Amino acid sequence: MASGDKSYCDTNDCKGIASKDKSYCDTNDCKGVASGDKSYCASSLCKGWASKDKSYCDTSDCKGVASGDKSYCSSGQCKAIASKDKPYCP
């Protein structure tokens, strides 16, 4: 997801989000993030990430991913996704 390269992914949901192609997705949250359409979403993280609106979020990692601002993030995974920089990945 950090690199936008679905070849790294083990799951369909990862492939969908990485490639922005909801046809890979198994979950509605994946479909929401992959398509940028929060109407699919069940979770606050999905709504924030899909809409790029951190006001949906209740965690710092969600705020980082939703806004693309790694300064909010507490986890390496968040920093990688927010900054699109895979060296942050554990």
Residue pairs with C-beta under 8 A, 6 or more apart in sequence:
1 9
1 14
1 17
1 18
1 80
1 81
2 80
2 81
2 83
2 84
2 85
2 86
2 88
2 89
3 18
3 84
3 86
4 18
4 19
4 20
4 84
5 18
6 14
6 15
6 18
6 19
6 24
8 14
8 18
8 86
9 15
9 18
11 26
12 24
12 25
12 26
12 30
13 24
13 25
13 26
13 27
13 29
13 30
15 21
15 24
16 22
16 23
16 24
16 25
16 30
16 31
16 33
16 34
17 25
17 30
17 33
17 34
19 34
20 34
20 35
20 36
21 34
22 30
22 31
22 34
22 35
22 40
24 30
24 34
25 31
25 34
28 40
28 41
28 42
28 46
29 40
29 41
29 42
29 43
29 45
29 46
31 37
31 40
32 38
32 39
32 40
32 41
32 46
32 47
32 49
32 50
33 41
33 46
33 49
33 50
35 50
36 50
36 51
36 52
37 50
38 46
38 47
38 50
38 51
38 56
40 46
40 50
41 47
41 50
44 56
44 57
44 58
44 62
45 57
45 59
45 62
45 65
45 66
47 53
47 56
48 54
48 55
48 56
48 57
48 62
48 63
48 65
48 66
49 62
49 65
49 66
51 66
52 66
52 67
52 68
53 66
54 62
54 63
54 66
54 67
54 72
56 62
56 66
57 63
57 66
60 72
60 73
60 74
60 78
61 72
61 73
61 74
61 75
61 77
61 78
63 69
63 72
64 70
64 71
64 72
64 73
64 78
64 79
64 81
64 82
65 73
65 78
65 81
65 82
67 82
68 82
68 83
68 84
69 82
70 78
70 79
70 82
70 83
70 88
72 78
72 82
73 79
73 82
76 88
76 89
76 90
77 88
77 89
77 90
79 85
79 88
80 86
80 87
80 88
80 89
